[in-house]
Amino acid sequence: MNNFAYNFINKQNMTITIAIASDHGGFEMKSFIKQKLIDKGYEVADYGTNSNESVDYPDYIHPLAKAINDGKYLRGIILCGSGNGAQMTANKYANVRAGLAWNKEQALLIRQHNNANILSLPGRFVDFDVAWEMVEAFLGTDFEGGRHALRVSKIADIN
Ligand code: RB5
């Protein structure tokens, strides 16, 4: 497998399955990303939706976020029209850090600075090639740790 992102995640010897979910607003982009991931050698766990028919994004994002929260997958990709509702839903889970990105630099930063385990994409606002750049950045970038580790640990301090 000659793929940087695959090599990065696989150094932990874990199954490389990327979980993905969207509502209708992200369905076409989800289909595109799913096929690209398969072409690159990833396994994909597709939590739906499976058409352009209008649905409620929490119905599809909750099951994926629960699976990430429970440690079933290392990385997830979620989409809705804006990326906001999907991100808000996923971030209800204690072990989830879902970051919204609109460009490659933001997708890098949610890994480097925030140790995000879910990437949220705005299916109606970015081009497919930009979306794929973001997926590659998200999967291929490590957490920097250091000062960011303390900050990330403080996210859970809601006392
Ligand atoms: C659906 O119309 C839209 O509201 C949804 O995809 C998302 O953008 C919500 O945050």
Backbone and ligand atoms as CSV (ligand in chain L), in Angstrom:
chain,resi,resn,atom,element,x,y,z
A,1,MET,N,N,0.843,-1.190,0.000
A,1,MET,CA,C,0.000,0.000,0.000
A,1,MET,C,C,0.879,1.240,0.000
A,2,ASN,N,N,0.922,1.939,-1.108
A,2,ASN,CA,C,1.761,3.114,-1.230
A,2,ASN,C,C,0.921,4.359,-0.993
A,3,ASN,N,N,0.586,4.569,0.265
A,3,ASN,CA,C,-0.284,5.682,0.597
A,3,ASN,C,C,0.107,6.226,1.944
A,4,PHE,N,N,0.447,7.512,2.003
A,4,PHE,CA,C,0.975,8.092,3.240
A,4,PHE,C,C,-0.014,7.976,4.390
A,5,ALA,N,N,-1.248,8.305,4.131
A,5,ALA,CA,C,-2.233,8.269,5.206
A,5,ALA,C,C,-2.383,6.852,5.744
A,6,TYR,N,N,-2.426,5.890,4.851
A,6,TYR,CA,C,-2.537,4.498,5.263
A,6,TYR,C,C,-1.355,4.123,6.137
A,7,ASN,N,N,-0.152,4.512,5.715
A,7,ASN,CA,C,1.045,4.167,6.480
A,7,ASN,C,C,1.020,4.799,7.864
A,8,PHE,N,N,0.569,6.043,7.927
A,8,PHE,CA,C,0.542,6.740,9.214
A,8,PHE,C,C,-0.358,6.008,10.199
A,9,ILE,N,N,-1.567,5.736,9.807
A,9,ILE,CA,C,-2.497,5.113,10.748
A,9,ILE,C,C,-2.088,3.675,11.019
A,10,ASN,N,N,-1.555,3.016,10.007
A,10,ASN,CA,C,-1.278,1.600,10.149
A,10,ASN,C,C,-0.064,1.306,11.019
A,11,LYS,N,N,0.743,2.315,11.361
A,11,LYS,CA,C,1.883,2.047,12.235
A,11,LYS,C,C,1.407,1.584,13.607
A,12,GLN,N,N,0.140,1.827,13.907
A,12,GLN,CA,C,-0.423,1.348,15.165
A,12,GLN,C,C,-1.017,-0.058,15.012
A,13,ASN,N,N,-0.825,-0.651,13.843
A,13,ASN,CA,C,-1.307,-2.004,13.580
A,13,ASN,C,C,-2.797,-2.172,13.852
A,14,MET,N,N,-3.554,-1.184,13.515
A,14,MET,CA,C,-4.998,-1.289,13.697
A,14,MET,C,C,-5.663,-1.398,12.325
A,15,THR,N,N,-6.821,-2.003,12.312
A,15,THR,CA,C,-7.554,-2.128,11.066
A,15,THR,C,C,-7.868,-0.746,10.510
A,16,ILE,N,N,-7.626,-0.590,9.221
A,16,ILE,CA,C,-7.809,0.726,8.613
A,16,ILE,C,C,-9.207,0.804,8.018
A,17,THR,N,N,-10.143,1.073,8.885
A,17,THR,CA,C,-11.503,1.284,8.417
A,17,THR,C,C,-11.897,2.711,8.749
A,18,ILE,N,N,-12.328,3.425,7.746
A,18,ILE,CA,C,-12.782,4.797,7.929
A,18,ILE,C,C,-14.303,4.784,7.960
A,19,ALA,N,N,-14.865,5.310,9.039
A,19,ALA,CA,C,-16.319,5.419,9.136
A,19,ALA,C,C,-16.770,6.708,8.467
A,20,ILE,N,N,-17.888,6.643,7.766
A,20,ILE,CA,C,-18.367,7.820,7.035
A,20,ILE,C,C,-19.887,7.883,7.118
A,21,ALA,N,N,-20.408,9.095,7.245
A,21,ALA,CA,C,-21.864,9.277,7.348
A,21,ALA,C,C,-22.226,10.674,6.880
A,22,SER,N,N,-23.433,10.807,6.374
A,22,SER,CA,C,-23.916,12.125,5.947
A,22,SER,C,C,-25.437,12.158,5.973
A,23,ASP,N,N,-25.983,13.354,5.839
A,23,ASP,CA,C,-27.398,13.482,5.485
A,23,ASP,C,C,-27.474,13.693,3.972
A,24,HIS,N,N,-28.638,14.094,3.482
A,24,HIS,CA,C,-28.807,14.305,2.044
A,24,HIS,C,C,-27.910,15.427,1.519
A,25,GLY,N,N,-27.637,16.429,2.378
A,25,GLY,CA,C,-26.805,17.562,1.959
A,25,GLY,C,C,-25.363,17.176,1.677
A,26,GLY,N,N,-24.941,16.035,2.228
A,26,GLY,CA,C,-23.575,15.577,1.993
A,26,GLY,C,C,-23.495,14.270,1.246
A,27,PHE,N,N,-24.653,13.769,0.797
A,27,PHE,CA,C,-24.677,12.417,0.222
A,27,PHE,C,C,-23.773,12.263,-0.999
A,28,GLU,N,N,-23.843,13.196,-1.936
A,28,GLU,CA,C,-23.050,13.024,-3.168
A,28,GLU,C,C,-21.557,13.137,-2.866
A,29,MET,N,N,-21.195,14.044,-1.981
A,29,MET,CA,C,-19.781,14.147,-1.609
A,29,MET,C,C,-19.342,12.901,-0.845
A,30,LYS,N,N,-20.216,12.378,-0.007
A,30,LYS,CA,C,-19.886,11.139,0.713
A,30,LYS,C,C,-19.612,10.001,-0.266
A,31,SER,N,N,-20.437,9.877,-1.283
A,31,SER,CA,C,-20.248,8.810,-2.268
A,31,SER,C,C,-18.900,8.952,-2.968
A,32,PHE,N,N,-18.552,10.195,-3.302
A,32,PHE,CA,C,-17.267,10.469,-3.950
A,32,PHE,C,C,-16.105,10.095,-3.029
A,33,ILE,N,N,-16.162,10.543,-1.793
A,33,ILE,CA,C,-15.070,10.266,-0.847
A,33,ILE,C,C,-14.970,8.774,-0.564
A,34,LYS,N,N,-16.111,8.128,-0.414
A,34,LYS,CA,C,-16.108,6.681,-0.144
A,34,LYS,C,C,-15.365,5.926,-1.245
A,35,GLN,N,N,-15.662,6.247,-2.491
A,35,GLN,CA,C,-15.012,5.546,-3.602
A,35,GLN,C,C,-13.519,5.850,-3.644
A,36,LYS,N,N,-13.146,7.094,-3.386
A,36,LYS,CA,C,-11.720,7.441,-3.363
A,36,LYS,C,C,-10.991,6.680,-2.256
A,37,LEU,N,N,-11.614,6.563,-1.103
A,37,LEU,CA,C,-10.997,5.817,0.007
A,37,LEU,C,C,-10.813,4.352,-0.378
A,38,ILE,N,N,-11.818,3.771,-0.982
A,38,ILE,CA,C,-11.729,2.364,-1.414
A,38,ILE,C,C,-10.616,2.212,-2.441
A,39,ASP,N,N,-10.542,3.157,-3.387
A,39,ASP,CA,C,-9.493,3.119,-4.406
A,39,ASP,C,C,-8.099,3.179,-3.777
A,40,LYS,N,N,-7.982,3.846,-2.621
A,40,LYS,CA,C,-6.692,3.984,-1.935
A,40,LYS,C,C,-6.396,2.811,-1.011
A,41,GLY,N,N,-7.336,1.872,-0.896
A,41,GLY,CA,C,-7.083,0.671,-0.101
A,41,GLY,C,C,-7.685,0.658,1.284
A,42,TYR,N,N,-8.434,1.684,1.616
A,42,TYR,CA,C,-9.114,1.705,2.912
A,42,TYR,C,C,-10.364,0.835,2.873
A,43,GLU,N,N,-10.738,0.341,4.046
A,43,GLU,CA,C,-12.089,-0.178,4.208
A,43,GLU,C,C,-12.952,0.987,4.669
A,44,VAL,N,N,-14.199,0.972,4.266
A,44,VAL,CA,C,-15.107,2.059,4.618
A,44,VAL,C,C,-16.343,1.479,5.303
A,45,ALA,N,N,-16.666,2.003,6.468
A,45,ALA,CA,C,-17.918,1.661,7.152
A,45,ALA,C,C,-18.893,2.806,6.882
A,46,ASP,N,N,-19.868,2.555,6.020
A,46,ASP,CA,C,-20.792,3.585,5.563
A,46,ASP,C,C,-22.070,3.548,6.407
A,47,TYR,N,N,-22.260,4.614,7.178
A,47,TYR,CA,C,-23.433,4.696,8.060
A,47,TYR,C,C,-24.608,5.408,7.390
A,48,GLY,N,N,-24.560,5.590,6.059
A,48,GLY,CA,C,-25.635,6.265,5.350
A,48,GLY,C,C,-25.498,7.782,5.449
A,49,THR,N,N,-26.432,8.454,4.899
A,49,THR,CA,C,-27.628,8.072,4.202
A,49,THR,C,C,-27.268,7.537,2.819
A,50,ASN,N,N,-28.238,6.974,2.126
A,50,ASN,CA,C,-27.929,6.312,0.859
A,50,ASN,C,C,-28.653,6.908,-0.336
A,51,SER,N,N,-29.157,8.136,-0.203
A,51,SER,CA,C,-29.805,8.795,-1.334
A,51,SER,C,C,-29.880,10.296,-1.065
A,52,ASN,N,N,-30.411,11.026,-2.042
A,52,ASN,CA,C,-30.595,12.470,-1.895
A,52,ASN,C,C,-31.888,12.829,-1.166
A,53,GLU,N,N,-32.643,11.834,-0.758
A,53,GLU,CA,C,-33.908,12.093,-0.066
A,53,GLU,C,C,-33.646,12.788,1.276
A,54,SER,N,N,-34.472,13.778,1.582
A,54,SER,CA,C,-34.260,14.568,2.793
A,54,SER,C,C,-34.383,13.713,4.059
A,55,VAL,N,N,-33.370,13.845,4.922
A,55,VAL,CA,C,-33.348,13.108,6.187
A,55,VAL,C,C,-32.855,14.046,7.285
A,56,ASP,N,N,-32.904,13.573,8.508
A,56,ASP,CA,C,-32.420,14.353,9.652
A,56,ASP,C,C,-31.001,13.907,9.993
A,57,TYR,N,N,-30.043,14.832,9.892
A,57,TYR,CA,C,-28.627,14.432,10.039
A,57,TYR,C,C,-28.312,13.712,11.356
A,58,PRO,N,N,-28.953,14.035,12.504
A,58,PRO,CA,C,-28.575,13.293,13.717
A,58,PRO,C,C,-28.830,11.795,13.613
A,59,ASP,N,N,-29.816,11.404,12.820
A,59,ASP,CA,C,-30.141,9.974,12.705
A,59,ASP,C,C,-28.978,9.181,12.108
A,60,TYR,N,N,-28.118,9.850,11.352
A,60,TYR,CA,C,-26.991,9.164,10.695
A,60,TYR,C,C,-25.663,9.451,11.396
A,61,ILE,N,N,-25.573,10.617,12.011
A,61,ILE,CA,C,-24.308,10.995,12.652
A,61,ILE,C,C,-24.168,10.343,14.024
A,62,HIS,N,N,-25.253,10.238,14.778
A,62,HIS,CA,C,-25.158,9.611,16.111
A,62,HIS,C,C,-24.545,8.206,16.061
A,63,PRO,N,N,-25.020,7.304,15.190
A,63,PRO,CA,C,-24.429,5.949,15.198
A,63,PRO,C,C,-22.937,5.952,14.884
A,64,LEU,N,N,-22.510,6.796,13.960
A,64,LEU,CA,C,-21.077,6.873,13.652
A,64,LEU,C,C,-20.306,7.429,14.854
A,65,ALA,N,N,-20.809,8.489,15.437
A,65,ALA,CA,C,-20.099,9.105,16.565
A,65,ALA,C,C,-20.018,8.144,17.743
A,66,LYS,N,N,-21.074,7.377,17.971
A,66,LYS,CA,C,-21.050,6.388,19.053
A,66,LYS,C,C,-19.965,5.340,18.787
A,67,ALA,N,N,-19.838,4.922,17.537
A,67,ALA,CA,C,-18.825,3.920,17.186
A,67,ALA,C,C,-17.416,4.464,17.410
A,68,ILE,N,N,-17.177,5.723,17.038
A,68,ILE,CA,C,-15.873,6.340,17.302
A,68,ILE,C,C,-15.671,6.478,18.811
A,69,ASN,N,N,-16.700,6.922,19.499
A,69,ASN,CA,C,-16.633,7.093,20.954
A,69,ASN,C,C,-16.268,5.786,21.650
A,70,ASP,N,N,-16.802,4.677,21.138
A,70,ASP,CA,C,-16.560,3.357,21.738
A,70,ASP,C,C,-15.241,2.737,21.287
A,71,GLY,N,N,-14.505,3.414,20.404
A,71,GLY,CA,C,-13.217,2.909,19.956
A,71,GLY,C,C,-13.282,1.905,18.824
A,72,LYS,N,N,-14.434,1.828,18.165
A,72,LYS,CA,C,-14.566,0.861,17.072
A,72,LYS,C,C,-13.751,1.278,15.855
A,73,TYR,N,N,-13.639,2.578,15.632
A,73,TYR,CA,C,-12.838,3.121,14.522
A,73,TYR,C,C,-11.973,4.255,15.051
A,74,LEU,N,N,-10.829,4.461,14.394
A,74,LEU,CA,C,-9.943,5.563,14.771
A,74,LEU,C,C,-10.373,6.890,14.164
A,75,ARG,N,N,-10.914,6.833,12.963
A,75,ARG,CA,C,-11.214,8.058,12.230
A,75,ARG,C,C,-12.594,7.975,11.574
A,76,GLY,N,N,-13.283,9.102,11.593
A,76,GLY,CA,C,-14.561,9.206,10.919
A,76,GLY,C,C,-14.636,10.463,10.080
A,77,ILE,N,N,-15.464,10.407,9.057
A,77,ILE,CA,C,-15.729,11.567,8.205
A,77,ILE,C,C,-17.242,11.744,8.145
A,78,ILE,N,N,-17.699,12.940,8.479
A,78,ILE,CA,C,-19.127,13.212,8.478
A,78,ILE,C,C,-19.406,14.425,7.613
A,79,LEU,N,N,-20.581,14.444,7.024
A,79,LEU,CA,C,-20.943,15.534,6.131
A,79,LEU,C,C,-22.419,15.883,6.297
A,80,CYS,N,N,-22.708,17.168,6.187
A,80,CYS,CA,C,-24.069,17.630,5.953
A,80,CYS,C,C,-23.929,18.847,5.040
A,81,GLY,N,N,-25.008,19.597,4.831
A,81,GLY,CA,C,-24.900,20.706,3.900
A,81,GLY,C,C,-23.813,21.687,4.288
A,82,SER,N,N,-23.846,22.115,5.539
A,82,SER,CA,C,-22.868,23.092,6.029
A,82,SER,C,C,-21.719,22.464,6.808
A,83,GLY,N,N,-21.894,21.246,7.245
A,83,GLY,CA,C,-20.935,20.599,8.145
A,83,GLY,C,C,-21.192,20.915,9.608
A,84,ASN,N,N,-22.050,21.888,9.872
A,84,ASN,CA,C,-22.262,22.330,11.255
A,84,ASN,C,C,-23.114,21.362,12.076
A,85,GLY,N,N,-24.268,20.995,11.556
A,85,GLY,CA,C,-25.145,20.105,12.318
A,85,GLY,C,C,-24.476,18.767,12.583
A,86,ALA,N,N,-23.768,18.259,11.595
A,86,ALA,CA,C,-23.056,16.988,11.764
A,86,ALA,C,C,-22.003,17.115,12.853
A,87,GLN,N,N,-21.233,18.199,12.823
A,87,GLN,CA,C,-20.184,18.404,13.828
A,87,GLN,C,C,-20.783,18.556,15.219
A,88,MET,N,N,-21.849,19.325,15.328
A,88,MET,CA,C,-22.479,19.525,16.646
A,88,MET,C,C,-22.976,18.220,17.234
A,89,THR,N,N,-23.555,17.383,16.389
A,89,THR,CA,C,-24.066,16.088,16.853
A,89,THR,C,C,-22.917,15.216,17.340
A,90,ALA,N,N,-21.873,15.110,16.553
A,90,ALA,CA,C,-20.753,14.224,16.896
A,90,ALA,C,C,-20.073,14.660,18.188
A,91,ASN,N,N,-20.001,15.973,18.402
A,91,ASN,CA,C,-19.283,16.465,19.572
A,91,ASN,C,C,-20.068,16.323,20.880
A,92,LYS,N,N,-21.239,15.707,20.842
A,92,LYS,CA,C,-21.940,15.366,22.072
A,92,LYS,C,C,-21.253,14.223,22.808
A,93,TYR,N,N,-20.380,13.479,22.116
A,93,TYR,CA,C,-19.765,12.275,22.686
A,93,TYR,C,C,-18.401,12.627,23.291
A,94,ALA,N,N,-18.165,12.111,24.499
A,94,ALA,CA,C,-16.995,12.514,25.280
A,94,ALA,C,C,-15.675,12.220,24.581
A,95,ASN,N,N,-15.610,11.114,23.870
A,95,ASN,CA,C,-14.335,10.736,23.237
A,95,ASN,C,C,-14.233,11.194,21.785
A,96,VAL,N,N,-15.155,12.008,21.367
A,96,VAL,CA,C,-15.137,12.520,19.992
A,96,VAL,C,C,-14.630,13.952,19.982
A,97,ARG,N,N,-13.738,14.217,19.050
A,97,ARG,CA,C,-13.359,15.592,18.729
A,97,ARG,C,C,-13.563,15.749,17.231
A,98,ALA,N,N,-14.690,16.345,16.880
A,98,ALA,CA,C,-15.028,16.539,15.470
A,98,ALA,C,C,-14.715,17.970,15.075
A,99,GLY,N,N,-13.911,18.121,14.034
A,99,GLY,CA,C,-13.535,19.444,13.558
A,99,GLY,C,C,-14.130,19.724,12.192
A,100,LEU,N,N,-14.655,20.932,12.042
A,100,LEU,CA,C,-15.201,21.378,10.753
A,100,LEU,C,C,-14.080,21.995,9.929
A,101,ALA,N,N,-13.980,21.615,8.663
A,101,ALA,CA,C,-12.944,22.194,7.803
A,101,ALA,C,C,-13.540,22.568,6.449
A,102,TRP,N,N,-13.035,23.675,5.942
A,102,TRP,CA,C,-13.441,24.165,4.618
A,102,TRP,C,C,-12.267,24.181,3.644
A,103,ASN,N,N,-11.061,23.949,4.139
A,103,ASN,CA,C,-9.894,23.913,3.253
A,103,ASN,C,C,-8.827,22.999,3.867
A,104,LYS,N,N,-7.803,22.721,3.094
A,104,LYS,CA,C,-6.763,21.776,3.511
A,104,LYS,C,C,-6.056,22.225,4.786
A,105,GLU,N,N,-5.807,23.532,4.899
A,105,GLU,CA,C,-5.082,24.027,6.064
A,105,GLU,C,C,-5.869,23.767,7.345
A,106,GLN,N,N,-7.181,23.957,7.284
A,106,GLN,CA,C,-8.002,23.698,8.466
A,106,GLN,C,C,-8.026,22.212,8.792
A,107,ALA,N,N,-8.042,21.378,7.759
A,107,ALA,CA,C,-8.033,19.931,7.998
A,107,ALA,C,C,-6.721,19.489,8.632
A,108,LEU,N,N,-5.616,20.131,8.244
A,108,LEU,CA,C,-4.332,19.865,8.901
A,108,LEU,C,C,-4.364,20.281,10.364
A,109,LEU,N,N,-4.910,21.472,10.610
A,109,LEU,CA,C,-4.879,22.017,11.969
A,109,LEU,C,C,-5.755,21.247,12.940
A,110,ILE,N,N,-6.873,20.706,12.482
A,110,ILE,CA,C,-7.704,19.947,13.439
A,110,ILE,C,C,-7.005,18.670,13.875
A,111,ARG,N,N,-6.040,18.202,13.088
A,111,ARG,CA,C,-5.198,17.082,13.535
A,111,ARG,C,C,-4.023,17.603,14.369
A,112,GLN,N,N,-3.263,18.541,13.832
A,112,GLN,CA,C,-2.036,19.005,14.496
A,112,GLN,C,C,-2.318,19.635,15.859
A,113,HIS,N,N,-3.348,20.435,15.962
A,113,HIS,CA,C,-3.596,21.193,17.191
A,113,HIS,C,C,-4.709,20.622,18.054
A,114,ASN,N,N,-5.677,19.941,17.441
A,114,ASN,CA,C,-6.877,19.519,18.190
A,114,ASN,C,C,-7.041,18.021,18.307
A,115,ASN,N,N,-6.153,17.253,17.673
A,115,ASN,CA,C,-6.227,15.786,17.715
A,115,ASN,C,C,-7.629,15.293,17.361
A,116,ALA,N,N,-8.214,15.885,16.332
A,116,ALA,CA,C,-9.567,15.507,15.918
A,116,ALA,C,C,-9.587,14.059,15.444
A,117,ASN,N,N,-10.648,13.352,15.819
A,117,ASN,CA,C,-10.829,11.995,15.289
A,117,ASN,C,C,-11.970,11.921,14.274
A,118,ILE,N,N,-12.665,13.036,14.104
A,118,ILE,CA,C,-13.689,13.117,13.061
A,118,ILE,C,C,-13.506,14.415,12.287
A,119,LEU,N,N,-13.578,14.311,10.982
A,119,LEU,CA,C,-13.561,15.469,10.078
A,119,LEU,C,C,-14.988,15.733,9.614
A,120,SER,N,N,-15.464,16.955,9.792
A,120,SER,CA,C,-16.795,17.330,9.325
A,120,SER,C,C,-16.661,18.236,8.104
A,121,LEU,N,N,-17.371,17.883,7.045
A,121,LEU,CA,C,-17.246,18.606,5.770
A,121,LEU,C,C,-18.582,19.228,5.349
A,122,PRO,N,N,-18.509,20.423,4.750
A,122,PRO,CA,C,-19.711,21.091,4.241
A,122,PRO,C,C,-20.004,20.671,2.805
A,123,GLY,N,N,-20.868,19.693,2.654
A,123,GLY,CA,C,-21.104,19.082,1.343
A,123,GLY,C,C,-21.611,20.035,0.278
A,124,ARG,N,N,-22.221,21.131,0.702
A,124,ARG,CA,C,-22.812,22.064,-0.269
A,124,ARG,C,C,-21.935,23.283,-0.542
A,125,PHE,N,N,-20.745,23.343,0.056
A,125,PHE,CA,C,-19.977,24.590,-0.018
A,125,PHE,C,C,-18.543,24.455,-0.511
A,126,VAL,N,N,-18.078,23.243,-0.726
A,126,VAL,CA,C,-16.713,23.091,-1.239
A,126,VAL,C,C,-16.725,22.118,-2.415
A,127,ASP,N,N,-15.735,22.293,-3.309
A,127,ASP,CA,C,-15.605,21.398,-4.453
A,127,ASP,C,C,-15.113,20.021,-4.009
A,128,PHE,N,N,-15.426,19.013,-4.816
A,128,PHE,CA,C,-15.043,17.653,-4.464
A,128,PHE,C,C,-13.522,17.494,-4.354
A,129,ASP,N,N,-12.783,18.168,-5.239
A,129,ASP,CA,C,-11.320,18.005,-5.164
A,129,ASP,C,C,-10.759,18.622,-3.883
A,130,VAL,N,N,-11.366,19.710,-3.423
A,130,VAL,CA,C,-10.953,20.308,-2.147
A,130,VAL,C,C,-11.333,19.379,-0.995
A,131,ALA,N,N,-12.501,18.768,-1.098
A,131,ALA,CA,C,-12.932,17.826,-0.056
A,131,ALA,C,C,-11.940,16.671,0.052
A,132,TRP,N,N,-11.481,16.160,-1.079
A,132,TRP,CA,C,-10.524,15.057,-1.030
A,132,TRP,C,C,-9.178,15.507,-0.456
A,133,GLU,N,N,-8.742,16.712,-0.808
A,133,GLU,CA,C,-7.515,17.259,-0.200
A,133,GLU,C,C,-7.643,17.301,1.318
A,134,MET,N,N,-8.818,17.667,1.783
A,134,MET,CA,C,-9.041,17.741,3.237
A,134,MET,C,C,-9.003,16.354,3.859
A,135,VAL,N,N,-9.598,15.372,3.188
A,135,VAL,CA,C,-9.576,14.001,3.704
A,135,VAL,C,C,-8.139,13.502,3.793
A,136,GLU,N,N,-7.347,13.744,2.749
A,136,GLU,CA,C,-5.946,13.303,2.767
A,136,GLU,C,C,-5.168,13.985,3.891
A,137,ALA,N,N,-5.428,15.278,4.084
A,137,ALA,CA,C,-4.742,16.006,5.158
A,137,ALA,C,C,-5.152,15.454,6.521
A,138,PHE,N,N,-6.425,15.210,6.680
A,138,PHE,CA,C,-6.951,14.693,7.955
A,138,PHE,C,C,-6.363,13.322,8.279
A,139,LEU,N,N,-6.316,12.440,7.300
A,139,LEU,CA,C,-5.850,11.070,7.543
A,139,LEU,C,C,-4.327,10.993,7.619
A,140,GLY,N,N,-3.640,11.948,7.022
A,140,GLY,CA,C,-2.188,11.849,6.926
A,140,GLY,C,C,-1.414,12.746,7.871
A,141,THR,N,N,-2.089,13.383,8.820
A,141,THR,CA,C,-1.424,14.352,9.693
A,141,THR,C,C,-1.499,13.903,11.139
A,142,ASP,N,N,-0.371,14.007,11.841
A,142,ASP,CA,C,-0.303,13.575,13.234
A,142,ASP,C,C,-0.589,14.752,14.176
A,143,PHE,N,N,-0.979,14.413,15.379
A,143,PHE,CA,C,-1.169,15.404,16.454
A,143,PHE,C,C,0.203,15.877,16.924
A,144,GLU,N,N,0.363,17.184,17.099
A,144,GLU,CA,C,1.654,17.730,17.510
A,144,GLU,C,C,1.939,17.532,18.992
A,145,GLY,N,N,0.913,17.332,19.800
A,145,GLY,CA,C,1.125,17.175,21.244
A,145,GLY,C,C,1.675,18.458,21.844
A,146,GLY,N,N,2.612,18.314,22.814
A,146,GLY,CA,C,3.210,19.489,23.445
A,146,GLY,C,C,2.156,20.372,24.082
A,147,ARG,N,N,2.241,21.681,23.810
A,147,ARG,CA,C,1.295,22.616,24.434
A,147,ARG,C,C,-0.139,22.300,24.051
A,148,HIS,N,N,-0.318,21.671,22.885
A,148,HIS,CA,C,-1.671,21.359,22.436
A,148,HIS,C,C,-2.287,20.212,23.233
A,149,ALA,N,N,-1.461,19.338,23.792
A,149,ALA,CA,C,-1.992,18.213,24.570
A,149,ALA,C,C,-2.728,18.713,25.804
A,150,LEU,N,N,-2.159,19.695,26.482
A,150,LEU,CA,C,-2.825,20.266,27.663
A,150,LEU,C,C,-4.135,20.935,27.248
A,151,ARG,N,N,-4.084,21.673,26.152
A,151,ARG,CA,C,-5.289,22.378,25.702
A,151,ARG,C,C,-6.395,21.401,25.340
A,152,VAL,N,N,-6.021,20.341,24.629
A,152,VAL,CA,C,-7.033,19.353,24.249
A,152,VAL,C,C,-7.602,18.664,25.482
A,153,SER,N,N,-6.740,18.383,26.465
A,153,SER,CA,C,-7.246,17.734,27.689
A,153,SER,C,C,-8.221,18.656,28.419
A,154,LYS,N,N,-8.031,19.965,28.301
A,154,LYS,CA,C,-8.923,20.922,28.970
A,154,LYS,C,C,-10.288,21.028,28.303
A,155,ILE,N,N,-10.412,20.529,27.085
A,155,ILE,CA,C,-11.731,20.567,26.425
A,155,ILE,C,C,-12.757,19.826,27.258
A,156,ALA,N,N,-12.311,18.769,27.920
A,156,ALA,CA,C,-13.242,17.948,28.701
A,156,ALA,C,C,-13.521,18.507,30.078
A,157,ASP,N,N,-12.848,19.611,30.465
A,157,ASP,CA,C,-13.020,20.199,31.806
A,157,ASP,C,C,-14.258,21.082,31.838
A,158,ILE,N,N,-15.391,20.486,32.118
A,158,ILE,CA,C,-16.640,21.264,32.103
A,158,ILE,C,C,-17.225,21.394,33.498
A,159,ASN,N,N,-16.374,21.185,34.538
A,159,ASN,CA,C,-16.883,21.313,35.910
A,159,ASN,C,C,-17.207,22.773,36.158
L,1,RB5,C1,C,-30.196,20.258,5.467
L,1,RB5,O1,O,-31.009,21.089,4.698
L,1,RB5,C2,C,-29.162,21.043,6.218
L,1,RB5,O2,O,-29.766,21.792,7.216
L,1,RB5,C3,C,-28.105,20.131,6.807
L,1,RB5,O3,O,-27.520,19.421,5.781
L,1,RB5,C4,C,-26.974,20.811,7.547
L,1,RB5,O4,O,-26.427,21.845,6.804
L,1,RB5,C5,C,-27.263,21.198,8.944
L,1,RB5,O5,O,-26.403,21.685,9.680
